[in-house]
Amino acid sequence: MNQFPHEFEGLLSRAGRRLLAGRHPAVGALQREGFFAATGLLEPKLLPGCRKLLARTFEALLVEISRPVPPANASTQSYEDALPKVGRMFSVPIDGIGQLMVRRLAREIGLLQMLESTSFQRFSEVLAGVPLGPLAAAQVLCNRRGDYAGPHTDNHPNEPGAKDGYVDVHLTLTSPGVREQFIVYQRDGHLNALQPIAANGTITAYRLPLWHYTTPLQTRAEHDRRWLVLGSFHFAT
């Protein structure tokens, strides 16, 4: 496989195309809850080729993002611990010359065209249950064994397009040795909702900001990876 389909619809399974057409129980899922996850919406036969294409194109460019937790005795009052956004993962460069290279490569393999396609925007709108603007941002992330994201909200009050909330849609592509990873997210004011997110072909969607975190990735071997392709959309209104 040398190219992603230029229309996201070309990556969808029969169930995924039903969702795109508005004939699926997940229509408007983000109106009912701030997080959605499902498998079976992407065509299984295409997933290994997509993952290998991502690895072949971006693995040499990945940079580690590592933000460790502060000292456990950093607080000055009992029960008033403060935790910034912490975590560890790999990402393609998102600024400078590295970003320009990533965009060029993403276009060469059709990934950027797919994320900017009408069908990807429409698919995201169906999950969101409201109209969305065109693709606002895209990123490629990669988790290795033990990688995680600590509790955070993805709130951006200083960014005009995102300050009133936005929608993220993530595509998960994993090597065969990936075992499990979970997301914990807010429900009824507490971090008490749990869902698995590491199955190959999982699609996750978020109505942000939302309190959430991911558990450390569990794998059979050190070289196993969970690749994430994500697109962000601002609300059209």
C-alpha positions, 0 to 999 in steps of 0.5 A: 500500500503506497497511498491512503484513499483520498476520500475517507469513505474509501477506508470505511467498512460497510458499517462505517459507510452506514454511519456516514450515510446517517443510518447507524446507532452512533449518529449524534453520539457526541450529543449524548456523551463527550467521548465515543469509541467503536471498532468495525467502522474501518475496513479490516483488510486495509488496516495492516497496509495503512499502519505499515505506510505510516511507519515507513513514512514517519517513524524516522521523524518521530520525536519523544514528548515526555512530561514527567509528574512533579515531585510527590511532595510539591504541594504546600497544603494537604489535599491540594496537589496540582498536576499539569498535563503529563505523559509520554508518547511520540509525535511527528514535528508540529512546528518549524521545518519539521512540520513542513516536511511532515505535511509534504510527506503526508500529502505524498502518501494521500494522508492529508487529502484523506483528512481534508476530504469531504467524507471525513468532515461529514463522518465527523459531523455525523458523530458530532451531531452538529455542523463542523467547519473544515479540518482545523488541525491534524497530527500523527502520534505513536505510542510504544509500550508504557506510553500514556497521557495523564489527566487533562482537558484539551481546553484552549481558551486562548484560541478563537476557533477552539475556545468554545469547544471542538471535536477530535476524531482519532483513527487507531492502527496497531501492530499485532502485539498491542494488547490493551490501553484504556481511556478514563473520562468524565461522566457525571462529574467524576473520572469514572467512565472506562473504555478500551481504545487499543484494538486495531481500527478503533475510531475514537471521537471527543467533544472537547474540552473533556477531562480524560486520561489514557492508561499505559500501553500494554504490548507483547514486544518492545517494538509494538506500536499504536499509531494514531491519526487525528483530525480536529474540527471547530464547530461551524457556528 
